């Protein structure tokens, strides 16, 4: 293994750490000195928590240290080179980590152990649901003859890109909820065998909202991944699942930072008195990205066969005191809801941005 793919220097920016983590696809970067002695580790979860806190990714990596989980160790979790697999597994379980750098007697990194290598069945299979039943009204006339998820993006339908991405992530059980022009989708995908997945169809006789069709699914013991059929993205599904587990969430909602500049000076007041003035400020919010992870008991609590939206479910869970967390996207994401969004998707595909 080429360990240098995990190394960053103490002078690296957060953006460079993100590039390192994306490059090795293992969810971790190691900050080392010139002699490759370990200083600290940064995980994908550390990065996403910093994004939630609106930390500038062009800041030095040390800006991340204040955004770790409260229970995180102040020092990196390591083990001596040559530590046995059972001992490594014990440390990972005890310290709630999935990667352990292995160091020699001088503190130099000589290897790294991964939970996924020690426990082959660690990754609990996800069941995926793709919401593909919408009318695509705002995309007419493009959707007069095609359901929105079947619009071609490049040389493939959008829905095929989503299914191929699920397959690449090791998700092989896919449910498609269908309604408008369902026969077009079923004729293209069939059983899913040609696409490396097992496809089941959940047919809505009438629209059931963005969550109602989940009540029609077969029961599952593992988390359920739900993605809207009009989303073009390169989200890391594995990272989302780990984030969901780390935060012991009942439901995880993928969120995307959205910002816009107010074209006027903004006045803040206290009664008649002006207390502050901001000239054309940039306003930032996180928006719902249309991708969710739900624990199986949450799915089972959705009213059976009734119109029910994800917003209803989220509000109810929060009112009940359940854990609903936001998973910030830093990968490519585009909601193809209108004609101009579709044109942008075609351009991004052509330019290799997806």
N, C-alpha and C positions, 0 to 999 in steps of 0.2 A: 504494500500500500504506500502511495506517495503521500507522506504526512504533510508536505508543504502546502497541499491544497486546503489544509485546515488552519494554516498559520496566518496571523496578521500581526503587525507591529503595534507597540503602544501609541505610535503617532497616527495610526489609521483613523479615518473618519468612519462614522456609522455607515455611510453609503458604501464604503469599501468593505466593511464587515458583511453587509448584506450581499454584496457580490461574491464574497468568499463562501457564505452559507449556501447561496444559490448554486455556486459552482460545484461544491462537493456533494450537494443534495443529501446531506446527513443531518442537517438541522443544528450544526454547531460550528463555531470558530474558536480557535485558541490564540490568545494573545501571548506571544513569546518574545524573549529578548534575542540578541544577536547569536547567543549560544543555544537557542531553541529551548531555553529553560522557561517553564510555564509561569506566567504571571496571573492569568485569569481565563475564564471561558465565557463565551457569549452564545446563547441559544436563540433559535428562531422566536421562541416565546418572549425572550427579553426584548427583541427588536419590536415585536408587535405591541407589547405593553408600552414601549416608548412612543410608538406611533399614536396610540390612544391618548397619550399625554401630550401630543403635539410637539414632540421633540424634533428639532431640525436635524435631518439626516446628514447634513454637512458639518455637524459639530464633531469634535474628537470623540473617540469611542468611550472615553471615561464618563461622558454625559449619560451613558446608559446605566451606570452603576446605581443610581438612585431610583431606578424603576424596576428593580427585581421584585419577585414575590416576597412578601414580608418574612416568610419562613425560610427563604433561601439562605444558604450558608455564606458567610462573609468571605470565605476562602474556597477556591475551586476544589471539587471532590476529585481526588486522584487515588491511584493504587500503584504499588511497586510493580515494575516489570516482572512477569512470571507469576503473578497472582492467579490462583486457580479459578476456573469458571464458576464453580459453586460459590466461592468467596466473592467474586465480582457480582454475581447475581444477588447475593445477600446485601452487599453495599448499595446496589442500585435500588433494591426494594426499601432498604432502611432510609436512604437519603432522597428517595423519589427523583432519581435521575435516569436518563436513558443512554448516556454516554459517559465513559470514564477514561480520561487520559492516563496512560501508563508511563511512569517516569522511572529513570534510573536513580542511583544514589545521589547524584548531583542536582536532581530536579529537572533534568532534560527529558523532553517528551520523546519516547521511543516507539510508542504504539497507542492505539485507542481501541477500547472495547465498546460494543454496541449491544443494547438489550435485544434488538431484533435478531442478532446473531446467536445470542445465548438461549433465547426462547423462540423457537421457530414459529410457534403458533401465537406469538404475542399479539400480532395485529389481528384484532377481532374483525371478521369480515363485516363490511358495511352493506346494508341494503340501500339502494339509491332509488329515489322517486324523481322523475322529471315531469314537471307540469307542462303538458303539451296540448291542453284543451281549449285555449283561448281563441277568440274570434279574430284578433289582430285588426280591429276596426280602424285604428289610427294609421295602419299601413296600407289601407286600400288605395289604389286598385291592385297592389301587389298580392294581396291575400284574397282576391276574389275567387281564385282557382286553387290556391294552396293554403294550408294552415301555416300560421306564422313560423313555427319551428322548422318547416320544410323549405323556407326560402334559401336559395343557394348563396353560400358565402365562399367565394373562391370556386372550387370545383365540387363542393359537397354541400348538402343541406346543413343548416346550423345544428339541427338535432343530431346529425351524424357526428359532427365535431364534438358535441357534448358527450355522446356515448363512447367515442374513441378515447376521450380524455378520462372517462370513468374507468374504462378497460385498462388504460396505461397505469392508473393508480391502483390496480388490483381489485377493483370493484366489478364483480361479474354478475351480480343479481340486480337487474334494473326493471323498475316498474314505470310504465308510461301512462299517465292519465290523459285520456283523449276525449274529445267531444266534437269540435268543429272539423269536418272533413277527415274523420278518423281513419277512413279507408285508405287515404293517401299514405298515412304514416304506417299502417299495418302492412300494406303492400310492399313498402320499401324495406322495412326491417324484419318482417316475419317473426321468427322465433328468436332472432338475434344471433343465430349460429354463425352467420357470415361476418359478424362483427366481434366475435369472441365473447359475447355476453349472453345471458339467459334473460330474455325479455318477457314480461307479463304485461297485459293491458288491463288498465282499470278504466272502464268506460263509464262516463258520466251521462246518464240519460238527460240530466239537466245540469247546468253549471252549478258547482258546489263551492265556489269561491277558491281562494288560494290555499286552504287547508282542509276543507270538508272532505275531499276525496281520500285523505289519509285514513279516514275511518273505514274505508272499504278494503284496506290492505290486509293480507294475511299477517297474523301475529308473528313477531320476531323477537328474539332475545337480545339483539344488539341494537346499537344506535341506528337511526334512519337519517340518511342524507337526502335533503330535498333541495332541488334546484329548479328555478324557473326555466322554461324551455326557450326563452328569448334572450338568454344571457350568454354573451361571448366572453370567456375569461380563461386565464391560465392559473387559477387559484390552486394552491397546494393542498389537496384534500387531506393528505397525511398530517400536515402541520395543523390543519383545522381540527382534526380528531384529537391530536395530542393536546392542543389548547383546551379543547372541551374537557378532556380528562384532567388536565392539570388544575382546572378551575372547578372541578366537580360540578359541572353545570347540568341542569335539567334540559336546557335548550341553549344552543349557541347560534347567534345570528351574525352572518358575515356583514361587515359594514365597510363603507368606502368614504374616504374624506372628500367632501364637496366644498368648494370655496368660490366665492364671488365677491366682486368689488362693488360696493354701494356707490353709485355715481354722484352722490351728494355729500355734503357735510352732515354728519349725524350728530344731533343734539341730545344730550341726556339732561333730564330735569328732575327736580325734587319740588313738587308743587309748581309754583310759578318761576322758581329760580333755576337758571341754567347751571348745571354742575360740571359738565364736560362737553367738549367739542372734538370730534374726530373727522378729519377731512378725507372723504372717500375711503373709508376703512375696508379692509378685506375681512369678510365674515366666513368662518369655517364651521362646518357641521359634519357629523357622520350620518350617512344615509343608508337605508336598508338596501343591500345588494342582491336580495332575492335568492340567497343560499342559506340553508339552515341545517343544523344537526339537532335531532330530537332523541331523547331517551325513549325507550319503548313504552314506558308507562304514560308518557306525555301523548304519544300517538293514540293510545287506547282511550284517553280521556276526551278525545274530540267527538262531538255529537255525531251520531251515526246518520249518514245520509242527508245531512242538512247543510245548507249554505253556511260556510264558516271561513273566515279569513285569518291569515297569519297574524294580522294586527289584533284580532280578537283573542287569539291564543296567547300572544305575548302579553297583552294587557291582563288577561286572567291569571297567568302564571305569576306575574309580578304582584298582583293583588293578593295572591295566596302566599307570597313570601318565598316562591321558588327561585332557584338560581338561573337567571337569564343573563348571558354574557355576550359581549360584542367581540367578534374576531376581525381585526382590521386587515383589509386587503392592501397589499402593496404590489400585487401582481396586476397584469392587464385585466381590465374589466370594462364591459360596455353593455348597457341595457338597450336592446334593439326594439324600441317602442314606437318610433316614428320613422318616416321616410328618410329624414336627414341622418338618423342614427344608422340606418341600414347602409346608406351611402358611405358613411364613415367606416363601417365594418368592412365593406368591400375594399376601400382604400387601404385600411390597416393590414388586411390580408395580403393585398398586392405588394405593399411595401415591407412585408415581413415583420411587422410589429407584433403579431400574435404568435 
